[in-house]
Amino acid sequence: MIRDVIVPSPGVAPAQAAPAEAGLHGRVLDHLGTAICGGELAAGAVLNIDELVDRYAVSRSVIREVLRVLASMGFIETRRRVGVMIRSADHWNVFDPQVIRWRLASAGRIAQIRSITELRTAIEPHAAWLAAQRVDHDDASELVGLAAKMWAAGKAGDEERFLRLDIEFHQRVLRASGNEMFVKLQDLVAEVLIGRHHYHLMPHYPHEQALQLHAEVAQGIQRHDGDSARRAMVQIMEHAFEEMSSIWEQTLHDPHPA
């Protein structure tokens, strides 16, 4: 049954990473997107434009633009004699980095991380295999050097630097694959790695095995040994699943990790 709902007050915690849009439009978009992803605004609920104008103290033009963006993401639709209605999650553009950001800010973040990791498990090992066939000498050498920097940052416990290097490593592998569709997953990979870091779903010191596996991926690509690079990348994904599961168990007992 379709019903009007009260939009959660702006005190609801927004996604941690601010959207690209600045000012009022960005604030309202971020809040509504997070509320929808978190279930505070459930599928079938109807948004009242006048109520949104009053609640956020913005103009109707700002609200209309926010609704246009939400519609482009599959979050809402306008129905005659009904109004602006929230759509179910199966209509959302789940590949949109901003949608991923909002979902990571919700109670369903573990399911979001798991689904992306499953996607990465299907794509990144083959991307590594393709990269071994297509990479040039300079790019391969830079990838090996990047793995060495990751090793140093991981051993030093420099989480911020390790995160930046980890994102760059996986993005470089996707680019080196030469597949334009794989390359489009770069932002998705960045969002899930940032999300795992932000929500304490990564260890402070990366396991030595994970560091070694990144080096093996890079070395396999450099040697044009696609099978070796693919095997190492599969193990990286498997390790990520194990890591996520064990840390999640700890989080269940300590809902406010340091």
N, C-alpha and C positions, 0 to 999 in steps of 0.2 A: 504493500500500500504506500503510495506517495504521500509524503507529509512535509510540512514546513519544519525546519529545525532552527534552533538557536545556534549561531556560529560560536565556537569556543572563543573565550576572551583572548586578547592579545598576550595574556600571560602564559599561554601554552608555549612550551619550549620549542623554538623553531629549529630547523636543520642548522647544523653548526656552520656550514660553508654558505656564505651569502650568495644569492643568485647574481648573475651578471648585471641585471637591471638595477639601477641605482634609485635611491630615494623612495618616495611613497609607493610607486608601482612595485618595486622590488620587495618592500616590506610586506605589502598585502599578498603578493604572489607567494612569497616564501611561507607566510603563515597559513594561507589556505591550502597550499600544496602539502605542507606537513600535516595539517589537520585531516586531509583526505587520505593520505598514505597511512596515517596512524589510526584511522577508523573513527575519529571524533565526528567526521562528516561521512556518514555511511552511504553506500549505494542506494539510490532511490530518494535521498533527501533532496529537497528543493531549496535553492538559494534565493533569497529575496534581495534584489539589487538595492532597494531603498534602505533596508536594514544594514547592508554592507557599507553603504555610503555613511550612515550614521555611526556605525561601530568603529570604522577606521578613520572617520573624519577626513575623507577624501572626496574628490569630485566624481560624478557619474562617469566621466570620460576615463578616469583612472580605473574604476571598477570594470568598465567595458573592456579595456585593454587587458586587464588581468584575466577576465573571463575568456577573452579571445585566445590568450596563451594557454590557459587550462584546457580549452576545447581542442587546440592543436595537439595537445599531449594525450587526448582521449579521456580526460578526467570528467568532462561535463558535456551535456548536449542540451539544446533548447527545443522544447516540445510545445506545440500549439496548445493553448488552454491549460498548460501545466506550468511552464516557465523553465528556468535553468536547473537541470537535474544532474545529480552526481551519478556517474556511470560506474559499473563494477570494474574490478581490477583487470579483468580479461580484455578490456578495451584500452588500457593504458599503453603508452609507448614506453615499454620497460627498458628500451635501449637508450633513452634520453638520459644524459648524465645528471641532469637536475632531478629527474624522477628518482634515479638511483640514490642521489644525495638525500632526498626526502625520506625514502624508504629506509635508508640506513639510520635516520634520526628517529625512526619509529620502533615500537616494540618488536616488530618483525624483522629486525636487522639481521639476525642470524640466518633466517630463511633467505633473505636477499643475498647475503654473502655466499651462502651455499649454492644458490642457483647460478650466480655469476661464476663461481669456482667450477661448477660443472660445465658451464659453457667454455670457460678457459681450458679445461681439461680436454675438451673436444677439439679446440682450435689451436692452442699454442704449441702442442707437440708437432702438429703438422706444419705450423708456421716455421718452427725450428728446422724441420726436415727440408722445407722449401728454401729457407735461408741458406742452408748448406750447399744447395745447388746453385744459388743465384748471387750470393754475396760477393762483393769485390774485396780485394786484399785490404784496402784501407779500412773499410767498414768492419771487416772481421777482426782486424787488429785492435780497433777501438772497442769492440765488444769484449775482447779478452782483457783489455786494460780496465774496462768498466767492472768486470767481474773481480779483478784484483782490488779495485777501490772499494767494492762492496765488502770484500773479505776484511779489509782494514777497518772500515767503519763498523762492521758487525762485531769484530773482536774488541774494538774500543768502546762499544756500547753507545755509539753516537747515533741515536735513533732517527733524528731528523735527517742527517746526511744519508744514513742507510736507506730511509724511505725514498728520498729523492733519487738515489742511485738505482734502487730496486724498480721504481717506476720507469726510469729511463732505460734500464736493461730490457724489460719486457716490451716496452714500446719499440725499441730498436729491433728486437727480434721480429715483431710484427711487420715493421717497415721493410726489413731485409728479406721477408718472404716474397716481396714483389707482388703480392695479391692485394689489390686495392680495397677489397671488402674486409680482409683481415686488418688492414691499416686503420679502417674506420672504428675498430674496437679499442683504439689507443686510450680514448677518454674514459671508456668503461673500465678498463684495467686500472687506470689511475684512481678513479673514484673508489673502487673496492679496496685498493691498497691503502688509500688515505683513510677510508672508513674503518678498516681493521685497526689501523694505528690509533685513530682518534678514540675509538671505543674500547681500547685496551684488549684487543683480540690478537695481539702479536706479542711475542716474548721480548723482554728488554734486550737480551742478547740472542741474536739468531743462532739456531743450532748449527754446529759445524758442518753437519751433513748437508743442510740447505745451502750453505756457502759453497761447499765443494761441488754440489750439483749445478749451481749457476756457472762455476768455472768449467765444468764438463760440457755444459751446453755451448758455451762460447768456444771452447777448444774444438768440439765436434764440428761446429759451423766453420771455424777457421780451417780445419783439415778437409772440409767438404765431405765429412762423414755424417750424412743425414740420419742414419739409423742410430748412431751414438747420441747425436743431439736430441733426437726425438725421445729416446729412452730416458735421458736425464731430465727432460722437461716433464715427462709423465711423472717421474718420481718427485719433482718439485711440487706438482699439483697434489699428488697423494700426500706429501708431507704437509701441505697447507691444510688439507682436510683434517689430518691428525692433530695438527697444532691448534686449529680452530676448535675442535671437539674438546681437547683437554683444557684449553683456556676457558671455554664456555662453562665447563663443569665447575671450575673455580669461581666463575662469575656468579653462578647460581647460589653459591654459599656466601659470596661477598658482593652484593649488588652495587656497592660503591667502591670499586677498586681505586687504589692510589694512582 
